[in-house]
Amino acid sequence: MTQAFAHGFLLAFALSLPLGPQNTFVLTQGATQPRWRLVLPIVITAALSDTALIGLAIGGVSLVVLAIPALRVVLSAAGVLFLAYMGYKTWSARTDVGQDETLGEPWTLQRKVRHSLAVSLLNPHAIMDTVVVIGGGAAIYGTMADRWAYAIGVTLVSWLWFFGLSLAGRVLYRAARGDGAHRRLDRASAVLMWAIAARYAFQLARSVVS
């Protein structure tokens, strides 16, 4: 069980490191909300979404995806389009800085949760990473005890990671406060999403050609 927990923990940590739309959104909101408690709905929504995907992956959905190669191609193509679109939305968005009306209106709770769900559950590449990679890792364990230990390790990283990102955002908030850096952070996030989309598109093209 200990080995399965460590496997899940380390695998999930490695998958969490790249700053995709979900991580970028949590970090940016942590950096632009005037109080940390205002970003908690985003953090909890993202973590719960990941927990649901992890449960589906370990429950066997990964076997379906792995059995249909064309589905992986479709998910990859959709992921490229999704990242390109989210990059555009992030680049053109009005930054939320709480009470400063010159930079945008505060986000409502519903908007925070809705956007967090979108970047968590509608990102095909996040789904594929979770279902295929994490689900594939769970397949090597034959006992329910090991699968539970593996699942707990993966899920624990998800929750710790999102809370950590929101706190890191608070550091950025203090550093960027009042100097217009919030807008630059949004645009840097957009460029990062476009770069990831370009890399995925290149990988997809190579896989199709080969």
MIDREN-77973 format. One record per residue: residue in one letter; x, y, z of N, C-alpha, C in turn. Coordinates in steps of 0.2 Angstrom, whole numbers, plus 5000, padded with zeros to 4 digits. Atoms other than C-alpha are relative to their C-alpha. Example, Ala and Ser with C-alpha at 12.3 -4.5 7.8 and 13.67 -1.06 7.14 Angstrom:
REM residues 2
 res  nxx  nyy  nzz caxx cayy cazz  cxx  cyy  czz
   A 5004 4994 5000 5062 4978 5039 5004 5006 5000
   S 4996 4994 4999 5068 4995 5036 4996 5005 5003
This chain:
REM residues 210
 res  nxx  nyy  nzz caxx cayy cazz  cxx  cyy  czz
   M 5004 4994 5000 5000 5000 5000 5004 5006 5000
   T 4996 4994 5000 5014 5012 5004 5003 5001 4993
   Q 4997 4999 5007 5022 5009 4987 4995 5003 4995
   A 5006 4998 5005 5005 5012 4978 4999 5007 5002
   F 5001 4993 4998 5003 5028 4988 5005 5005 4997
   A 4994 4996 5002 5020 5034 4984 5000 5001 4992
   H 5000 5000 5007 5018 5030 4966 4994 5005 4997
   G 5006 4996 5001 5001 5039 4965 5002 5008 5001
   F 4998 4994 4998 5008 5054 4974 5005 5003 4995
   L 4995 4998 5004 5024 5056 4963 4998 5001 4993
   L 5002 4999 5007 5015 5053 4947 4995 5006 4999
   A 5004 4994 5000 5002 5066 4951 5003 5007 5000
   F 4996 4994 5000 5015 5079 4956 5003 5001 4994
   A 4997 4999 5006 5024 5076 4940 4995 5003 4994
   L 5005 4998 5005 5008 5079 4930 4997 5007 5002
   S 5003 4993 4998 5003 5095 4940 5005 5005 4998
   L 4995 4995 5001 5020 5104 4936 4998 5004 4994
   P 5002 4996 5005 5015 5110 4919 4995 5005 5001
   L 5006 4995 4998 5005 5126 4920 4995 5001 4994
   G 5006 4999 5005 4990 5123 4909 4995 5004 5002
   P 5005 4995 4998 4974 5132 4909 4997 5000 5007
   Q 5003 5001 4993 4968 5125 4926 5005 5003 5005
   N 4995 4997 4995 4984 5129 4935 5001 5007 4999
   T 4999 4993 5001 4986 5146 4927 4994 5004 5002
   F 5006 4996 4998 4968 5151 4931 5000 5000 5008
   V 5000 5000 4993 4970 5146 4949 5005 5005 5003
   L 4994 4996 4999 4987 5155 4950 4998 5007 4999
   T 5002 4993 5001 4980 5171 4942 4995 5002 5004
   Q 5005 4997 4996 4965 5172 4952 5003 5001 5007
   G 4997 4999 4993 4975 5170 4968 5004 5006 5000
   A 4996 4994 5000 4986 5184 4962 4995 5007 4999
   T 5004 4994 5002 4971 5196 4957 4994 5001 5005
   Q 5005 4999 4995 4959 5193 4971 5003 5004 5006
   P 4997 4996 4995 4961 5206 4985 5000 4996 5007
   R 4999 5004 4994 4958 5193 4999 5000 4992 4998
   W 4999 5007 5002 4963 5175 4999 4994 4995 5000
   R 5006 5004 5000 4946 5168 5004 4996 5000 4994
   L 5003 5000 5006 4939 5174 4988 5002 4996 4995
   V 4998 5005 5005 4949 5162 4978 4998 4993 5002
   L 5002 5007 4997 4943 5147 4989 4995 4996 4996
   P 5005 5003 5004 4928 5143 4978 5003 4997 4994
   I 4996 5003 5006 4940 5141 4963 5004 4994 5002
   V 4996 5006 4998 4952 5130 4972 4996 4994 5002
   I 5004 5006 4998 4939 5119 4979 4996 4997 4994
   T 5003 5003 5007 4930 5117 4962 5005 4997 4996
   A 4995 5003 5004 4946 5113 4953 5002 4993 5004
   A 4998 5006 4996 4951 5100 4967 4994 4995 4999
   L 5005 5005 5000 4934 5092 4967 4999 4997 4993
   S 5000 5003 5007 4934 5091 4948 5005 4995 4998
   D 4994 5005 5001 4951 5083 4948 4998 4993 5004
   T 5001 5006 4996 4945 5071 4961 4995 4995 4996
   A 5005 5004 5004 4930 5066 4950 5003 4996 4994
   L 4997 5003 5006 4941 5063 4935 5004 4994 5002
   I 4996 5005 4997 4953 5053 4946 4996 4994 5001
   G 5004 5006 4998 4939 5042 4952 4998 4996 4994
   L 5002 5003 5006 4933 5039 4934 5006 4996 4997
   A 4995 5003 5003 4950 5035 4928 5002 4993 5004
   I 4998 5006 4996 4954 5023 4942 4994 4994 4999
   G 5005 5005 5000 4937 5015 4940 4999 4996 4993
   G 5000 5004 5006 4941 5009 4922 4998 5004 4994
   V 5001 4996 5006 4937 5023 4910 5006 5000 4995
   S 4994 5000 5004 4955 5023 4904 5000 4994 4995
   L 5000 5006 5004 4952 5006 4897 4997 5001 4993
   V 5003 4998 5006 4940 5013 4885 5004 5004 4995
   V 4996 4995 5004 4951 5027 4879 5006 4997 4997
   L 4994 5003 5003 4966 5016 4877 4998 4995 4995
   A 5002 5004 5005 4956 5004 4867 4998 5003 4993
   I 5003 4996 5006 4950 5017 4854 5006 5005 4998
   P 4995 4996 5002 4966 5025 4846 4997 5007 4997
   A 5003 4994 5003 4955 5037 4836 4997 5005 5005
   L 5003 4996 4995 4947 5044 4852 5006 5004 5003
   R 4995 4996 4998 4964 5049 4858 5002 5006 4995
   V 4999 4995 5005 4967 5059 4842 4995 5005 5000
   V 5006 4995 5000 4950 5067 4843 5001 5005 5007
   L 4999 4997 4994 4954 5072 4861 5006 5005 5000
   S 4994 4996 5001 4971 5079 4856 4999 5006 4996
   A 5002 4994 5005 4964 5090 4842 4996 5004 5004
   A 5005 4996 4996 4950 5096 4854 5004 5004 5005
   G 4996 4997 4995 4964 5100 4867 5003 5006 4997
   V 4997 4994 5003 4973 5111 4855 4996 5006 4999
   L 5005 4994 5001 4958 5121 4850 4998 5003 5007
   F 5002 4998 4994 4953 5122 4868 5005 5005 5003
   L 4994 4996 4998 4970 5129 4873 5000 5007 4997
   A 5000 4994 5004 4970 5141 4859 4994 5005 5002
   Y 5005 4995 4998 4953 5148 4864 5001 5003 5007
   M 4999 4998 4993 4957 5149 4882 5005 5005 5000
   G 4994 4995 5000 4973 5159 4878 4997 5006 4997
   Y 5004 4994 5002 4962 5171 4868 4996 5003 5005
   K 5004 4997 4995 4950 5173 4882 5004 5003 5005
   T 4995 4997 4995 4964 5176 4894 5003 5006 4998
   W 4996 4994 5003 4973 5188 4883 4995 5006 5000
   S 5005 4994 5000 4957 5199 4881 4996 5001 5006
   A 5004 4999 4994 4950 5197 4898 5001 5006 5004
   R 4999 4994 4995 4947 5212 4910 5002 4997 5006
   T 4998 5003 4994 4957 5208 4925 4996 5002 5006
   D 5004 4999 4994 4948 5206 4941 5005 5002 5006
   V 4996 4998 4995 4956 5216 4955 4996 5002 5006
   G 5004 4999 4994 4942 5217 4967 4996 5007 5000
   Q 5003 4994 5000 4937 5235 4970 5002 5006 4995
   D 4997 4995 5004 4947 5244 4957 4996 5000 4993
   E 5005 5000 5006 4933 5249 4944 5004 5001 4993
   T 4997 4998 5006 4946 5255 4931 5003 4994 4997
   L 4997 5006 5003 4952 5237 4929 4995 4994 4999
   G 5005 5005 5001 4936 5227 4929 4996 4999 5006
   E 5005 5002 4995 4921 5221 4939 5002 4994 5004
   P 4999 5007 4996 4923 5208 4953 4996 4994 4997
   W 5003 5006 5002 4919 5191 4948 4995 4997 5005
   T 5005 5003 4996 4903 5183 4955 5002 4993 5002
   L 4998 5006 4998 4904 5167 4964 4998 4995 4995
   Q 5002 5005 5005 4894 5158 4950 5005 5000 4994
   R 4996 4999 5006 4906 5165 4937 5007 4996 5002
   K 4994 5003 4998 4921 5159 4947 5000 4992 5000
   V 5001 5007 5000 4914 5141 4949 4999 4998 4993
   R 5002 5002 5007 4908 5141 4931 5007 4999 4996
   H 4994 4999 5004 4925 5146 4924 5005 4994 5003
   S 4996 5005 4997 4934 5134 4936 4998 4993 4997
   L 5003 5007 5003 4923 5119 4930 5002 5000 4993
   A 4998 5000 5007 4927 5124 4912 5007 4998 4999
   V 4993 5001 5001 4946 5124 4913 5002 4993 5003
   S 4998 5006 4997 4945 5108 4924 4997 4994 4996
   L 5004 5006 5003 4932 5097 4915 4999 5000 4992
   L 5000 4999 5007 4932 5104 4897 5006 5000 4996
   N 4994 5000 5003 4950 5103 4894 5002 4993 4998
   P 4999 5007 5002 4952 5087 4883 5007 4997 5002
   H 4993 5003 4998 4971 5086 4887 5000 4998 5007
   A 5000 5001 4992 4968 5087 4906 4996 4993 5001
   I 5004 5006 4999 4955 5073 4904 5004 4994 4998
   M 4996 5006 5003 4967 5062 4893 5006 4999 5005
   D 4995 5001 4996 4981 5065 4905 4998 4996 5007
   T 5003 5003 4994 4970 5060 4920 4998 4993 4999
   V 5003 5006 5002 4961 5046 4912 5005 4995 4998
   V 4995 5005 5003 4975 5038 4902 5006 4999 5005
   V 4993 5001 4996 4991 5041 4913 4998 4998 5007
   I 5002 5002 4993 4983 5040 4930 4996 4994 5000
   G 5003 5006 5001 4971 5027 4925 5004 4994 4998
   G 4995 5005 5002 4985 5017 4917 5004 4998 5005
   G 4996 5002 4995 4995 5018 4932 4996 4996 5005
   A 5004 5004 4995 4981 5011 4943 4999 4993 4998
   A 5001 5007 5003 4979 4996 4931 5005 4995 5002
   I 4995 5005 4998 4995 4988 4938 4999 4997 5007
   Y 5002 5002 4993 4987 4986 4955 4994 4995 5000
   G 5005 5005 5001 4977 4970 4957 4995 5000 5006
   T 5004 5000 4994 4970 4973 4975 4997 5007 5001
   M 5004 4994 4999 4957 4986 4980 5004 5004 5005
   A 4997 4996 4995 4968 4991 4995 5006 5004 4997
   D 4994 4996 5004 4983 4996 4983 4997 5005 4996
   R 5003 4995 5005 4971 5005 4971 4997 5006 5005
   W 5002 4994 4996 4964 5015 4986 5006 5004 5002
   A 4994 4997 4998 4981 5019 4992 5003 5005 4994
   Y 4998 4996 5006 4986 5025 4974 4995 5006 4999
   A 5005 4995 5001 4970 5035 4972 5001 5006 5006
   I 4999 4995 4995 4973 5044 4989 5006 5004 4999
   G 4993 4997 5002 4991 5048 4984 4999 5005 4995
   V 5001 4995 5005 4985 5056 4968 4995 5006 5002
   T 5005 4995 4998 4970 5065 4975 5003 5005 5005
   L 4996 4996 4995 4981 5072 4990 5004 5005 4996
   V 4995 4995 5004 4993 5080 4977 4995 5005 4997
   S 5005 4995 5003 4978 5088 4968 4998 5006 5005
   W 5002 4995 4996 4971 5097 4983 5006 5004 5003
   L 4994 4996 4998 4988 5102 4990 5003 5005 4995
   W 4998 4996 5006 4993 5108 4973 4996 5007 4999
   F 5005 4994 5002 4978 5120 4970 5000 5005 5006
   F 4999 4995 4994 4979 5127 4988 5007 5004 5000
   G 4993 4997 5001 4998 5130 4985 5000 5005 4995
   L 5000 4995 5005 4995 5139 4969 4996 5006 5002
   S 5004 4994 4998 4982 5150 4976 5004 5004 5005
   L 4996 4996 4996 4994 5155 4990 5006 5003 4997
   A 4995 4997 5004 5008 5158 4978 4997 5006 4996
   G 5003 4994 5003 4996 5169 4969 5000 5006 5005
   R 5000 4995 4995 4995 5179 4985 5006 5004 5000
   V 4994 4997 5000 5013 5182 4984 5001 5005 4994
   L 5000 4996 5006 5011 5188 4966 4996 5007 5001
   Y 5004 4995 4999 4997 5199 4971 5003 5006 5004
   R 4997 4994 4996 5007 5209 4984 5006 5003 4996
   A 4994 4998 5004 5022 5210 4972 4997 5005 4994
   A 5002 4997 5006 5011 5216 4957 4995 5006 5002
   R 5005 4996 4998 4999 5227 4967 5001 5008 4998
   G 5000 4993 5002 4996 5244 4959 5005 5002 4995
   D 4995 4998 5006 5009 5243 4945 4998 4998 4994
   G 5003 5002 5007 4998 5236 4931 5003 4993 4999
   A 4997 5006 5001 5007 5219 4933 4994 4994 4999
   H 5005 5005 5000 4990 5210 4934 4999 4998 4992
   R 5001 5001 5008 4987 5213 4915 5006 4996 4997
   R 4995 5004 5003 5004 5207 4911 5000 4993 5002
   L 5001 5007 4998 5001 5191 4921 4995 4996 4996
   D 5005 5003 5004 4986 5188 4911 5002 4998 4993
   R 4997 5001 5006 4995 5190 4895 5005 4995 5000
   A 4995 5005 5000 5009 5179 4900 4997 4993 5000
   S 5003 5006 4999 4997 5166 4905 4997 4998 4993
   A 5002 5002 5007 4989 5167 4887 5005 4998 4996
   V 4994 5002 5004 5006 5166 4879 5002 4992 5001
   L 4999 5007 4998 5009 5150 4889 4995 4995 4997
   M 5005 5005 5003 4993 5142 4884 5001 4999 4992
   W 4998 5000 5007 4997 5146 4866 5006 4995 4998
   A 4994 5004 5001 5014 5138 4867 4999 4993 5002
   I 5002 5007 4999 5007 5122 4875 4995 4998 4994
   A 5004 5002 5006 4994 5122 4861 5004 4998 4994
   A 4996 5001 5006 5007 5123 4848 5004 4993 5001
   R 4997 5006 4999 5017 5109 4856 4996 4994 4999
   Y 5005 5005 5001 5002 5098 4857 4998 4999 4993
   A 5002 5000 5007 4998 5102 4839 5006 4996 4996
   F 4994 5003 5003 5016 5097 4834 5000 4992 5001
   Q 5001 5008 4998 5014 5080 4844 4995 4997 4996
   L 5005 5003 5003 4998 5077 4836 5001 4999 4993
   A 4998 5001 5007 5004 5080 4818 5005 4994 4999
   R 4995 5006 5001 5019 5068 4821 4996 4993 5001
   S 5004 5007 4999 5007 5054 4828 4996 4998 4994
   V 5004 5001 5006 4996 5056 4813 5004 4998 4994
   V 4995 5001 5006 5010 5056 4800 5003 4993 5001
   S 4997 5006 4999 5018 5041 4808 4995 4994 5001
